[in-house]
């Protein structure tokens, strides 16, 4: 049994674990209660539970940000186009220069644009459903492909080319697609930020996938400055970032998500310049070979 005690002068509650045993000595039967201080263990479990809840919140918060980016970018275009067609009709009605064929043409084009907007809204609804429940067997290639949609939106704004080289077979893993997608997105957006600097001439990133010794791998390569003189644990520490104004927290969160899925993250400098960030996750048991 475990129980909590409030102790005067202590910084917090004290947790004890007790075990009650029947003992006999010299013909006398009695009960012995053994107590063990498990405060450190309980506090560690509570911290872990808090971190897990915070991880879930941050990942889904970021995913909602992705969805907002899609709405702002994609939904604005068909709505603006439909508005332009309707504005044209109104202007020509005011000038009394609109004939039946022109009106039909403009209305049909406006309808098509509004239908496109409705499709985008439906896609957003499906995406929200995936955010709410995404645990289970997933294809890493499918997660990468979905993430690249958002990556290309950012890359286009920065004038960056995104190269994609996914292996020709599925990469089944067990996990949460939204969380893994956030890791991929984080790696790619960091790479885009790096290669889009004005002084950088090679403005491209490459996203690849492969099987490797029973693991599914996703690598993001950029041709920026690289992470020179940074090795070991400092690569993913909260103090490190290759951005002057960065905190490095994106890499820390990404590492925790990958570790939760029994995977690893490695960061290597490529020659003559640039960085390769690789995520390795266990393949689903039946697909390991």
N, C-alpha and C positions, 0 to 999 in steps of 0.2 A: 504494500500500500504506500501511497505517496500523499503527503499533506503539507500545507503551507503554514508557516508561523510568522507572525508579526513580532519582531524583536525590537525593543526600545533601544535607540541609538544606532541601529543598523541602517545602512544605506537603502536597503530594500528588504522585501520578504525573504525568509529563509525556507528553503524547500528540503524536506527530509523524506527518506525512504525507510520504511519500517518492515521488519519481518518478525512475526510472533512464532515462537517454537515451544513445544512441550518438552520439559527436561525432568529427569529424575536423578536424585543424588541421595545416597544413604536412606533409601526408602521414602524420601520426601519428593513428591511431585510438585512441580511449579511451572510457571511460564516465563520465558525470557523474551524480552522485546529488544531487538537490535535496531539501532538507528544509524543511518548514514546520510551525511550532508550531500545532497545532489543539486545544490543551488546553481553551480556552474553549468551542469548538464541542462537543467531546465531553462536557464537564461540563454544558453546557446541554441536550444531548440526554438525558443521564442524569437530570437534574432533571425534565425533561418526562416521561420514562418513569415516574419515581417518582410524579409528580403524577397521571398518568393511572391508575396502579394504585391510588393512594389514593382517587381519585375513584370508581373502580369499587367499591372496598370500602365507602366511606361511603354511596354510593347504595344498594347492596344491603343494607347494615346497616340503613339507614333503612327500606327496603322490608320487611325482616324484622320491624322494629318495628311497621309497619302491620299485618302479618299477626298479630302477637301481640295487637294491640289488637282485631282482629276476633275472635280466638279467645276473649279474655277477655270481650268484650261479647256476641257472638252465641252462642258455644257454651255459655256459662254458663246462658242462659235455658232452652233445651230440656232440658238436663241437670237443672236445678233443678226444672222442671215434672215431668219423669219421676220424679224422686226424691219429689216431693210425692204423686203418685198412688200410688207403691209404699208410701210411709209410711202413707198412708191405709188401704191394704189390710191392712198389717200390724197397724195399730191396731184395725181392725174384726175381724180374725181373733183377736186377743188377747181382745177383748171378746165374741167369738162372736156378732157381729151382722151378718156379711157374707153376703149372699145371692148367688146365681149371677149375676144380671143386673148387680148393682153391681160384682162382681168383673170380669166381662167388660168393662164400660164402662171401669173404671179401667185394666185391662191394655191395652185398645185405645188409650186416650189416652196411656199411657206409651210404647207402641210408636210412635205417631206422633211423639212428641217425640224419641225416640231415632233415628228415621228422619231427622228434621230435622237432628239433630246429625251424622249420617253424611253428609248432603248438604253440610254446612258443612265437614267434614273433606275431602271430595272437592274442594270449591272451593279450599281451602287448598293441596291438592296441585297443582291446576292453576296456582295463583298462583306456587308455588315453581318450576314448570317455566318460567313466563314470566320469572321472575327470572334463571334460569340462561341463557336464550337469548331475547333480545328484539329483536335488531337486524334491520332490514329495512324494508319499506314498511308504514307505520302510518297510521291515521286519527286525526288529532288530536282530533276530536270523541269518538271511542271512548275515547281515553286520558283525556280530561277526565271523561267519564261514569264511568269506573272510579274515578278519583281522588276524585270527589265522594262516592262511597260512604263513604270514610274521612273526608272532610271533614265530612259530615253527622253522623257519630258524635261528633266533637269539638264541632261546633256545638250539638248537642242537649244536651251536658253543660254548655255555657256559656250556654244560652238565646239562641242566635244563629240567625237565619233565613238560609238559603242560597237565593238566587235564581239561576236558571239560564236563560240565553238563548243557546242554541247555534244556529248558522246551519243552515239546512235542507238543506245539501249536505255531502258528505264533504270533509274537508280532508287529502288524502294527503300525507304527508311521509316522508322517509327518516331512520331513526334508531332509537334504543332506547326502547321504550315505558316501561320501568321508570324510566330516567333522566328522561325528559320528565315522566312522572307525578310524580316526586319534586319537580321544579321547581314544578309546579302545586300540589301538596300543600303545599309550603313557603310559597308565596305566600298560599294560602288560610288556613293555620294562623296565619301572621303577622297576617292581616287579622282572624281570629276573636279572637286575643289582644288586638288593639287595640280592637275595638268592644265586647268583653265587659267592659271596665273599668266599675266601678260608676257612675262619673259620666257615662258615655256613654249617651245616650237612644235613639239609632238603632242598634239591635243587629241589623244585617243586613250581609251581603256579597253581591256579585253577580259571577257568573262568566259571561263571554260569549266567543263565538268568531266569527270572520269571515274572509273573504278580503280581502286588501289588497295590490294591486300585486304579484301573484306570490308572496305570502307568506300563510302560515296564522298567524292571530293568536289569542292567548288573553289576555284581560284580566281581572284581579281587582280589583274596586272595593270599598272600605270607606268607612264614614262616621265614621271616628275623628278623631283630632287632625290628621292630615296630616303631611307632612314639610316643614314650613316652613323656609326659609332653608337648604336643603340641595340643591345642584345639582351637575351635572357628575359627575366621577369619584368624589366623596365619597359619592354615593348607594350605590355598591356596594363601597366600601372596607371592609376588615375592621374599621375603627374606628367605623363608623357603624351605629346601630340606633335605631329610634324607641321602643325599650323601655329603661327605666331600667337594668334589670339584664341587658340583652342584649349580645351581642358582634357582631352583624351577620353572623356567619359563614355563616348560612343563605343570605343574598343573594349572598355571594361564591361559594359552591359552586354555587348556581343559575346565576349568570352564566357560570361556567366550563362547566357542562353545555350551556347554550344556545350559547355560542361554539363549542363542539366540534361542534355541529350547524349551524354557519354561520349562527346567528341572533343576535338582539339582545334586550336587556332595557331597557325604559325605565320610569322611575318619575316620575309627575306628581302634583302636588297638585290636587285638584278643589275647586271652590268650592261652598258656603262652607266645607266641611270635608271631610276624607277624602283618600284616596290611590288612584290607579289604577296598578297594576303590569301592564305589557303585555309579553308574550313574542311575538316574531315569528320564524318559521322558514320557510325556503324550501319552497314546495310542490314535490312530486315533479315532475320535468321535464315529463312529459306532461300535467300538469294546470295548468300556468301559463298564465294569460290575464289 
